[in-house]
Amino acid sequence: MSDLSVLPYEAGGRWRFNWVLPALFQPRRAFSRIVEMDTAVWHTPILILVLTGLVRTLVQGGLKAAAAASGQISLPPGWEYYTPEQQAQFQQAMTATSGPVFTYVLPAIVAILGVYLGWLVLGWLLHLGLTLLGGRLSSQQVLNVTAWSLLPFALRDVV
């Protein structure tokens, strides 16, 4: 009457940290396993991407704070042609935006939103393209593969 396919239960719940190294070093085997999953297995790579994005933000914020403390403010082109009022305005804006909110908090929020929105938009566009070309994968499977394929960007953030 109807076919019912039952996938074997895999212990580990939502976090699959044991798939990280195989996804990087044995991608064919790992991605074939990821495509077979009908459940959400994207949590682990997205968490890793968010954490590495936050680490990158903290490091960049520290470097910006150190550069601002030592007086190494990059001046805009044509600085010498600014009027003294414009120069004072620019210096005031640089001091106002050198606080921890502009150095750490806002870039961290942008990094987190960038990971999630980038993953969702890329996954949805891939799903749309694959569906238009006759693909039969579900949206969940495409989002899973997209999340795991973004994992090398975590290495980029760390390096």
Buried (B, 14 or more C-beta within 10 A) or exposed (E): EEEEEEEEEEEEEEEBEEBBEBBBEEBEEBBEBBBEBEEEBBBBBBBBBBBBBBBBBBEBBEEBBEEBEEEEEEEEEEEEEBEEEEBEEBEEEEEEEBEEEEBBEBBBEEBBEBBEEBBEEBBBEBBEEBEEEEBEBEBBBBBBBBBBBBBEBBEEBEE
